[in-house]
């Protein structure tokens, strides 16, 4: 735990830099860093890091052997060569000192209809202690926290013994390949902190995620004789209903799960995108539905995929048209396992002490039904993986916003953690 004098110095440094931090966060939000359009923001971030005197490595997903790695997810409608990652390194004074990765994603999900926002989604409006915008909370606030926590540590005169790698990645919202790419690039540390917006709680565990696309055929006829054709959209709805019933069965079984048994319906199924048909007065000849389904820690991704295939095949056999024209399944995007960061690591103890020194109370824990990047570090590379960050609202929804006062406290907590862990 940072001593009182050091914590006071860090608090002064965070407060003095918080105006610049807010402006930095506003700049992050003003970049519409949607999937495939992250490079302009990553270029800006790389310049910001270089201006701090950090050694900067900027590379693309095409620069690492992602396709050869078993945990890489297949990308659709995205160019790996255009998906840029940035890693900045601040070297410590002692090669034996404890090292740290600070990692945050800068990709954001689509904003939806702009007219449904109170403020334009990329305007980064500050109002009544909140900063609004797509990505403001998920997770550009956390990115600002890890960067300005490092600034506060430097301003407070803390000499870091261990190396710190500050990473901004893409693909967190669709595959996780950005985080995996940094590991394949060779970046390792004694611990990793990912400041997702957890409301100052540590994420004890998260579910996995599987993406897939259903494609269903139909027979187009004039709607006046609809009974002579087949409606692909209605057929797709039958498959979605079957998958919803499958999810209900999974959630019933989840009641006995060690980590998620007390969480209501931890397996989430979502038909998120639908496309189909060519004309309102013709029965549609085709329909595609992009779906997401969760899986519990300990569940095998291949088995979850096979279960989806069985459900779809069984539902198709029960339909006169689909039985003879089977739907197709394309698994693309997330093939993410669930993960549990077991309690008891030294890194978590240091973070808990920093939290207690700032908040005056014990650090809470949460169980997340959404995936995050910690799984690669903790599950696949054996690095203690802490997911802990600021507080906000509206992730993936309208009027997404982050609390600036909570961001200030979170930045101080992370600064205290860095000073204790690496100092």
Buried (B, 14 or more C-beta within 10 A) or exposed (E): BBEEEBBEBBBEBBEEBBEEBBEBBBBBBBBBBBBEBBBEBBBBBBEBBBEBEBEBBBBBBBBBEBEEBEBBBBBBEBEBEBBBBBBBBBEBEEEEBBBBBBBBBBBBBEBEEEEEBEBBBBBBBBEEEBBBBBBBBBBBBBBBBBBBBBBBBBBBEBEBBBBBBBBBBBBBBBBBBBBBBBBBBEBBBBBBBBBBBBBBBBBBBBBBBBBBBBBBBBBBBEEEEBEEBBBBBBBBBBBBEBBBEBBEEBBEEBEEBEBBEEBEBBBBBBBEEBBBBEEEEBBBBBBBBBBBBBBBBBBEBEEBBEBBEEBBBEBBEEBEBBEEBBBEBBBBBBBBBBBBBEEEBEBBEBBBBBBBBBBEEEBEBBBBBBBBBBBBBBBBBEBBBBBBBBBBBBBBBBBBBBBBEBBBBBBBBBBBBBBBBBB
